Amino acid sequence: MRESRAANSFLLAMTDRRTLDRELDQLLRESGARVDLVGAREVIRGVLATPSADDENAWLDLIAPDADGKLLESLRALRARIIESAGNDGLATRDPKRLTDLRNELKRRDVDAFLIPKADEHQGEFIARRSERLMWLTGFSGSAGMAVVMRKGKAALFVDGRYTLQAGTEVDGDQFEIHHITETPPHRWLAKNLTAGAKVGFDPWLHTDDQIKRFERAARQAGAITIQLADNPLDAVWVGRPSAPMAPVVAHPAKYCTDTAAQKRRQIGQAIKAQGLDAAVITAPDSIAWLLNIRGGDVGYTPLALGFAILHNNGGVELFMDPRKLAPDVDKHLGESVIVLEPDALMTSLNHLGSRSLKVLVEQSSAPAIIVRTLKAAGAEVVNAPDPCALSKACKGKAERDGMRAAHVRDGAALVRFLAWLDKEAPKGKLTEIQAAEQLAAFRAEVPLYRGPSFATIAGAGAHGAIVHYHADKKSNAKLKKGSLFLLDSGGQYLDGTTDVTRTVAVGQPTADMRDRFTRVLKGHIALARAVFPEGTTGSQLDALARKPLWEAGLDYDHGTGHGVGSYLGVHEGPQRISKHPGTTALQPGMVVSNEPGYYKTGAYGIRIENLVMVQTVKPPKGAERGLLGFDTLTLAPFDRRLIDVKLLSPVEVDWVNAYHATVAKTLAKHLDKATKNWLDKAAKPLPKR
């Protein structure tokens, strides 16, 4: 009897859903919607696969922009049904059966080893959930790594020094060997574990050509071969894999763009032509976003629409992106010189370029291997050169410069509100890392033009601050204790700019050791902020300025001193950087870079001081033979005076801190409530003169 009732209930539910679907399909057709019922389901699944899936309105523009009444109600009901019936994508769980399933699939394909990188088709910093193959298979959630799975025998996970401890807790050591990627590179491990005649499979969309060449050499050493697979075997066994993300693609408001998309296309097209090239394949979504003045939401933390583009030397563009992602009127914004094609059409266009024996620019260090190999096989002359958009994108125009400054004022006000709140709450001893991060996020959420964080906030209390890329979770979430330091590295995405700022704060009374180290980091920060240098100088030539005060005490830090930052784009942007590692890109006016020296005492505390600075021209002294550049500091937030040992600062350094604090207080005053302004006035009080 119970089985019969259950069956009747199921049939009734199915009948109701069929009726609802028929009614919705009719409504979509009558309203002239952009898609039919099948298309509506696909769009909703794609939207639900994006970080902005909680947006209750934007997704409607991709289906029926003018929906109201019954159609609106029906579409929301359909979305609710899809959410209800959606299976688990598996990223939150660890299942040992997955490795077995993958090995069975490799056996079916006659593949002996398979490479699984932490990567998507664009080698992006942030990737969609459907591209989290490494996490799904191993359980490892870090931002960088790679696995190699042998069909018979071993499987190994390779991570860098940031993630060795994390991998040990997240990954089943009985299934995967865990190796430091520098000490035991994957290609060397593979060469030792391959047998003669073995076949090493790889997904050509997830590796660059240079990466694959390393594995090809390793395979030859063992008498094995590499095989480019037509599709990814892991995808075949991933039950519940998310759909391709489908966040709305929108035109970036013209007031935040110095140049129109048409101007940019002509400019970059002419630059390509001047190099004797016919076209360039653009594989970086941030370059496409900049070139076409569009933004999306397919991945976390960065407003990107995933896709590829071919830019011809006449300024015409073929954009390979699901047309259903384009919000209404975006096609009008793009214009007739931009042709939007389905993603699958990319291979046809690459073959067409090759059939005409054209010279095609590809940045091979970031492009998927399949693009380079398809072009060459089709007869194109592939020219390995930097992304032609990267340098122009990095050198912000007037609108972007003004926008970055304005965004930093609003962001600074939110950060000062947080610091005042933290100064009150932290000494109570109950505040946790996650609570602190959530409170800052809440303050930022109230700021005009805010669109979300620019990266996952790093909130490290005590010893956690010494872990450069630490992220608190429920297990690690620590309280801010008296006598400790709290390191907070965070940023925001605003329609007019991107921010990234780190402050280190004392909870209670800091030790003399903490004050010494903090002040040395501050001295390095000041040295870089005050630097004046000739045109043509690279960031690597300036890096030592920030390290010198630490070096003098036999100290150092292992990360770079500065990375580029985009304008409502990537918080990590090239080609500029400030680092020990050699760099060939000279700093130019309009570039934004971080200034973030640090010091980390393992097991005790971490210190980092980070401001964003913009490269600007400096009036040269009389008789100067070269043009000079310097930095304009964008970030507005006070340093913790309790951590500054004035005896270690020179008079010039004291003057710089006082001038900076005066600027912070004056600029933010009108954006703060009375209580917060009073706190800031005290926090920005001048240091005593030496």
Salt bridges, closest charged atoms under 4 A:
ASP21 OD2 - ARG41 NH2 2.49
ASP21 OD1 - ARG81 NH2 2.55
ASP25 OD2 - ARG29 NE 3.19
GLU42 OE1 - ARG324 NH1 2.42
GLU56 OE2 - ARG79 NH1 3.36
GLU84 OE1 - ARG17 NH2 3.95
ASP89 OD2 - ARG129 NH2 2.86
ASP101 OD2 - LYS97 NZ 2.94
GLU105 OE2 - ARG108 NH2 2.67
GLU105 OE2 - ARG109 NE 2.90
ASP110 OD2 - LYS199 NZ 2.67
ASP112 OD1 - ARG151 NH2 2.82
GLU125 OE2 - HIS572 ND1 2.64
GLU132 OE1 - LYS118 NZ 2.56
ASP160 OD2 - ARG162 NH2 2.75
GLU177 OE2 - LYS154 NZ 3.58
GLU177 OE1 - HIS179 NE2 2.80
ASP209 OD2 - LYS213 NZ 3.42
ASP209 OD1 - ARG373 NE 2.67
GLU216 OE2 - ARG373 NH2 3.15
ASP231 OD1 - ARG109 NH1 2.80
ASP235 OD1 - ARG133 NE 2.79
ASP235 OD2 - ARG241 NH1 3.49
ASP286 OD2 - LYS393 NZ 3.15
ASP298 OD2 - LYS325 NZ 2.54
GLU318 OE2 - HIS312 NE2 2.62
ASP322 OD2 - ARG324 NH2 2.89
ASP402 OD2 - LYS398 NZ 2.64
ASP402 OD1 - ARG405 NH1 3.99
ASP411 OD1 - ARG444 NE 2.60
ASP423 OD1 - ARG642 NH1 3.26
GLU425 OE2 - LYS428 NZ 3.25
GLU433 OE2 - HIS464 ND1 2.78
GLU446 OE1 - ARG417 NH1 2.87
ASP489 OD2 - ARG608 NH2 2.91
ASP496 OD1 - ARG410 NH2 2.68
ASP500 OD2 - HIS563 NE2 3.08
ASP513 OD1 - ARG517 NH2 3.76
ASP513 OD2 - LYS601 NZ 3.53
ASP516 OD1 - ARG517 NH1 2.75
ASP516 OD1 - ARG520 NE 3.12
ASP543 OD2 - ARG547 NE 2.52
GLU552 OE2 - LYS548 NZ 2.54
ASP556 OD1 - ARG547 NH1 2.83
ASP556 OD2 - LYS580 NZ 2.66
GLU573 OE2 - LYS393 NZ 3.40
GLU573 OE1 - LYS396 NZ 2.83
GLU596 OE2 - HIS563 NE2 3.12
GLU596 OE1 - ARG608 NE 3.72
GLU610 OE2 - HIS563 NE2 3.66
ASP632 OD2 - ARG405 NH2 3.24
ASP640 OD1 - ARG642 NE 2.91
ASP645 OD1 - LYS647 NZ 3.23
GLU653 OE1 - LYS523 NZ 2.84
ASP655 OD1 - LYS689 NZ 2.37
ASP681 OD2 - LYS677 NZ 3.21
